[in-house]
Amino acid sequence: MKKLLLLLVPTLFCISVQAQADRFAYVVTDQQVGGSNWHFLRRIDLAGGVVTQTLFEGLSTQRPVYQAGSGKAVLSPDAPFQSGVAAMALDPRTNRLFYTPMQIDQLRYIDLNTWKTYYVSNTTLASNRTATSDAGAMVTRMTIGADGYVYALTNDARHLIRFSTGGLPVIEDLGSLVDDPANNGQSVHLSCTSFGGDMIADDKGNLYLMTSAQYLFQINIRSKIATYLGTVKGLPVGYSVNGMAVTDRNQVLVTSAVEPGYFLVDPTNWTAAAWPVKESSWNGSDLANGNVLSSKAPTLVEKKATPPAEILSTKGSIAVFPNPILDQQFQLRLRDLTPGGYQMEVTDMMGRQVLSQAVQISTENSTLPVMLPKGQTQGLYLIKLSGMESRKVYQQKFLIQ
């Protein structure tokens, strides 16, 4: 009889999720609109388009945290949202909001009934991680599955992680994702197109990964095969996707840590449309709620890939060489750009500014040397040229190794 009950749990949970769809989503923001310090938790009303004031401030070390399992209160030198948060998932059954800090390899959760923070200290989350600055091993994607487990994925997609949500979470490394042979070379492991972003789940045993570069993969949880579905239509060029959540109307809300504005994506054709909010549009490093995509939606439409080498504008392009770069200096190759003044900005994967300076371009085709400030960590970065007169914007992602 016990075995029968255990087998029934995932099915009952799936029905419950669809019958009582969550009309809210939690979002991690800065304290200021447009900021990039991901330490503040807010909630979005998916029906009214209202973002609340701060519900939880994750930088304080003055209040105690609790050990998961034992419930013992301790004072920790690491604040709950230390180093920023870019991956979280909500379990509606336990009302726990799970997350991991970007540069601390530990699973943590907030009990939303008591607003106490718990640290899972008996094991690491991504056991392969060798350094806090290892961008490939960082967990930046996390979601609740229809089976009641939470799934997390490292940037390099070499580790699909699953953990239970009740009592003391049990963490399992399910192994590396495998590229579908039909992907035609578009790999889920590719750093320039497949890092970052977020995940959601459906009620048929699939995960959907939307990377920061707007590339979309369907992941079969059992086989761990990642099938490339194309790029999302309708999002602005250079809009870095960092948060995903399923709405109560079976659409996908996305946010960006770099650009303002929220978008609703139709999962039947993966086309986005702007979603207005009534007050400030907070940049968000991650989204989470208890919803999964309903299988009632029509079959997803596959699309052809956008060339991964460059993010294209209507005219002209820029390219980083070499890419990846090994030190702080590289060349920016300019092709068919309108001569004039430009503002050059470099930001990291979470939208934090690394470099900002004015540059003058005298010819349409040229090469611009770029020197980054010392001390940049390994990871994915974005360089953007904004025309002061032409108002044209050119963007390119690059990797520091």
WOVENWO-V61481 format. One line per field, one symbol per residue. psi: psi as a letter, one per 30 degrees, with the letter a starting at -180 (. if undefined). A space follows every 50 residues. Layout:
psi: ???
This chain:
psi: eeeeeeffeeeeeeeeeefikkglkkkkalfkkflhjigkklkkjfefhk kllkfkjgfkgflllkkkdfgkklkkfjlehkglkgklkkjfefhkjklk legjikkllkjfefgkkkkjffllejffkflfgjeefkjgkklklfgflk klkleggfjjkkllfkbjkkkkjfaklkkkfffhfjkffkeffglablll laggglljkjlfggkkkkjjeefgkjkkfalkkfklkgjjkfkkkklfgh ljkklkfeklklkkkjffghkkkkjklfbkjkkkfllkagllkkffklkk kkllkkkfeljkleklllkkkljllfagklkjkkkhkkkaklkkkklafg gkkekklklkkflejlkjkkjlllgklkaklkkkkjkeefgkkklkklkk .
